């Protein structure tokens, strides 16, 4: 699979040829894999598995973030802008 012996330009790829772009390639004139694909697939089995990995949930852990960078301050001038409160 690493040699891409069936590579073909994207614009020339036929039905049931893998249309996964090879590294550094793109556009209509870019080279694609060209390996045979299954019915109703745009990619060969190798590239289909690469693109459509099934993700499984790790766990339902809960993360808690306490933001301690915010604190209350007393302001005497009620006309202060928000930018004046940042130091």
Secondary structure, 3 states (H helix, E strand, C coil): CCCCCCCEEHHHCCCCECCCECCCCCCCCCEECCCECCCCCCCCHHHHHHHCCCCCCCCCCCCCCCCCCCCCCCCCCCCCCHHHHCC
